[in-house]
């Protein structure tokens, strides 16, 4: 198994369409990687938390968004 984050920086089109067709709600993204889908969901008006244990993904997320703790 690779230690490289699998987050390509773009949310999958299917996920984007799914989110756009629902009323904003609350979500939990388990294994959120560097947070690409978190930002997509937050920008659609949702409230969301993400959980990630892979250190490389967390470091990338924190580098791109300093509000991540």
Legacy VTK file of the C-alpha trace (Angstrom):
# vtk DataFile Version 3.0
C-alpha trace
ASCII
DATASET POLYDATA
POINTS 69 float
0.000 0.000 0.000
1.329 3.421 -0.947
1.781 6.231 1.555
0.834 8.738 -1.130
-2.503 10.548 -0.724
-5.077 9.451 -3.297
-6.678 12.892 -3.405
-6.365 14.191 -6.949
-7.583 17.692 -6.099
-10.905 17.384 -7.963
-14.123 15.927 -6.555
-15.581 13.134 -8.704
-18.327 14.382 -11.024
-20.759 11.800 -9.648
-20.236 13.117 -6.127
-20.745 16.698 -7.245
-24.045 15.831 -8.983
-25.196 13.866 -5.925
-24.469 16.789 -3.591
-26.134 19.327 -5.884
-29.418 17.368 -5.892
-29.802 17.227 -2.102
-30.807 19.838 0.432
-27.780 20.945 2.462
-27.425 18.945 5.662
-24.672 17.668 7.945
-22.089 15.143 6.760
-19.043 13.265 8.015
-16.308 12.383 5.536
-14.344 9.435 6.912
-10.983 9.151 5.204
-11.231 12.673 3.788
-7.693 12.723 2.395
-6.469 16.245 1.707
-10.001 17.628 1.944
-11.004 18.114 -1.696
-14.489 16.678 -1.174
-14.823 18.567 2.122
-14.424 21.853 0.284
-16.857 20.803 -2.439
-19.500 19.875 0.115
-18.920 22.986 2.257
-19.198 25.202 -0.829
-22.581 23.587 -1.542
-23.851 24.890 1.812
-23.432 21.756 3.908
-21.938 21.480 7.380
-19.249 18.820 7.385
-16.432 17.348 9.403
-13.679 15.173 8.034
-11.550 12.503 9.664
-8.197 11.376 8.288
-5.376 9.357 9.839
-2.869 9.330 6.959
-0.143 11.776 7.918
0.746 12.694 4.312
-2.871 13.612 3.544
-3.169 15.678 6.728
0.019 17.567 5.956
-1.227 18.352 2.435
-4.608 19.484 3.779
-3.029 21.747 6.394
-0.671 23.250 3.817
-3.613 24.164 1.570
-6.034 25.246 4.337
-4.564 26.607 7.559
-7.921 26.352 9.376
-7.606 22.542 9.515
-6.715 21.154 12.920
LINES 1 70
69 0 1 2 3 4 5 6 7 8 9 10 11 12 13 14 15 16 17 18 19 20 21 22 23 24 25 26 27 28 29 30 31 32 33 34 35 36 37 38 39 40 41 42 43 44 45 46 47 48 49 50 51 52 53 54 55 56 57 58 59 60 61 62 63 64 65 66 67 68
